[in-house]
């Protein structure tokens, strides 16, 4: 692994010295792609723009092609699709759709998944719904605490991803006493994932079936007897 500097302005000298043949770049709206030395091919990785878990995972085929391991990548992708679809089918048989909220308020703003977003789709595939399932948009909605509390106070589950520490009920209440008003807080439905020790962000791109399994087990435990969640832990 070679450090070639900042993503927006990589070091031409270091890129040249590394003898790299291609660079994977994430195209961002309003940002120009960096200038690359002559002879180095730029490959745009727009996987993050996909709004479905399977759509994102399919980009492993491009990586496999670039690395000369397409058949191996295709085999991995097939396994992902088969497992994801099996879990989705299992969750679809449930007659109840628990209400779910995600993440927390930060600096006065709470970012929640819009109805057509990746996260909203995954929650739906796990047999649940968010208070904003019917809203348009593929990104996040920027709401304040009052709005989230009004829309999600009766949420059965609350999923929180953090970095560096496990979410705790005491910590949530200390951050904002209003957090204790959510049904999920009061009835033991808060689940957290410390991404510094459990690589949920690394895995979700190409193995969404692993994250989906956690969600199905949390939302519908009777469907996954004996399953030990890979990422989420119940907040105490």
ABEGO torsion letter per residue (X at the ends): XBBAEBAABBBAAAAAAAGBABBBBBBBBGBBBBBBBBGBBBBBBAAAABABAAAAAAAAAAAAAAAGAAAAAAAAAAAAAAAAAAAAAAAAABABBBBBBBEBBBGGBBBBBBAABAAAAAAAAAGBBBAAAABBEABBBBBBAAAAAAAAAABABBBBBBBGBBBBAAAAAAABAAAAABAAAAAGABBBBBAAABBAAAAAAABAAAAAAAAAAAABAAABBGBBBAABBBBX
